[in-house]
Amino acid sequence: MGLFGKKEKKAIREFSQKNIEYLTEIGKDLEEMLDELQEHYEANKPSVAEFQEFVAAISPKLSEEEAQKLAEYSNKIIKVKKCAKNGILALTELARNQRKSAREASREFSEFIES
């Protein structure tokens, strides 16, 4: 005699299936967001190099103070690029962890129902 009857097992099975569906849906959403973020990042990636070239071209024409401010601004843009890249890496890791959690939850629910 198991711990749960047929009704309870059916309810648990339905509950677990719904949870797995939610986890899968969240995983798909994360993957879509990641793809979109990577696409935008790759599309805008050359902008930093272009801006640095622009800064290098106009810096000699500026006063020392203006050139310094422009160089500081250029460094801030480089930091923004690094933050964007770190955001992509973090979202990639989050998506990977979510897929792993979904597989683990599915396995645990299956083991629980079969026992």
N, C-alpha and C positions, 0 to 999 in steps of 0.2 A: 504494500500500500504506500503510495507516494505521499508527499507532503501536501500536494494540491490535487483537487479533483479535476474533472474534465472542464467544468465551467471556469475555474480559476486558471487552468493552463491556457484555455482559449483566450481569456482576458489578458493574461500575461503575454501570450504570443502576439495578440493584436497591439498591445501597448509597445512591445519591443519592436515590432515591425514599423509602427508609426514613428518611434524614436529614430530608427535607422533611416527612414525616409527623410526625417528632418535633418539628420546629420549629413546625409547625402546631398540634400538640397543646399545646405549651408556650404558644403564643400564645393559644389558647383558655383555658387555665388562668389566664394573666395577665389576660385580659379578664374572666373570672368573678370573680377576686379584686378587680379594680378596681371592677367593678360593685357587689360586696358592700361593699367599703370605702366607696364613695361613698354607698351606701344608708344605711349606719350613720352616716356623717358627717352626712348631711342630716337623719336622724332625731334626732340628738343636738345638732345645731347650735343650736336655740333654747335649750338648757339653759344656755349661757354667758350669754345675755342675761337669762334668768330668774334666774340666780344673781347677776348684777350688780344687778338690781332688788331682790332679796332683801337683798343687802349694803347697798344704799342705804337700804332701809327700816329695817334694824336698827342700822345704824352709830350713829345719834344716841342709841340706847338703851344703847350700850356705853361702857365707859371709853375714854379716849383710846388707851391701850395696846392694848386688845382691838380697837378699831376699826382701828388701824394694822396689827395682825396679820391681821385679816380682809381688809384692803385688799391686803396682800402676797399672801395666799392667792388672792385674786381675780385678781391679776396673773399668778400662776403658772398658774391655770386658762386664762387668755387665751393664755399661751405654749403650753400643751398643745394648745389649739385650732389655733394657728398651725402647730405641728409636725404635727398630723393633716392639715391642709390641704397642707402641704409634702410629706407622705407620699403623698397622693393625686396631687399633681402629678408627683412622682418616679415613681410607678408608671405613670402615664399616659405619661410619656416612655419608660419602659422598655418598655411594651407597644408603643408606636409604633416604637421602635428594633428590637424583636424582629420585628415584622411586616416592616419594611424589610429586615432581615437574611435573613428567610425567603425573601422575593421575590428578593433578590440571590443567595442560594445556589441557588435553583431555576434562575435564569437562567444562572449560572456552570456548574452541572452540565449543563444543556442544551447550552450552547456547547461544553463540554469533550467531551461525547459525540458531538456532531455534527462535531467537527473531526477 
